[in-house]
Every structure is written in structure tokens, then in C-alpha cells.
């Protein structure tokens, strides 16, 4: 029976663990690129804020009251 050191060494691309180590970061980089493209293409338009109307006054007053800290 031959000793393990007698076998010829495999080339690096023939070792499965190398591809597992390379695949992880490659998958993350490609997912980041896809996310960037989706974010750039599907960006929502900017909505301009309208000044509040008289009918919104009670809601704005309640919101401001709820947002003030208690003393």
C-alpha cells in the first residue's frame, strides 16, 4: 500500500474546497451587482411636499402634540 505522500499532488483547480472558497465571495459580489442594478432602474420618483391645507390642521396639531416630549 502506498503512503499518502506518494500520490501526485492535484492541481489547485481540481480541489473542490478551492471552488467552495471562491464561490462564496463571487456569489456575494454578483448579488451586490444585481441589487445595484435593480435599485438604479427601479428608483421611485421624488414626491414634492405640498403645504398643509386647512382640513389637515387637526391631524397636524395632533401629530405635533404627540411628538413633543413630556416635561
WOCOR-V469946 format. One record per pair of residues at least 12 apart in sequence whose ideal C-beta (glycine too) atoms are under 7 Angstrom apart, sorted by the first residue. I is the first residue (numbers start at 1). J is the second residue. Records with the same first field share a line. If there is no record, write none. Layout:
I=J + J
//
This chain:
none
//
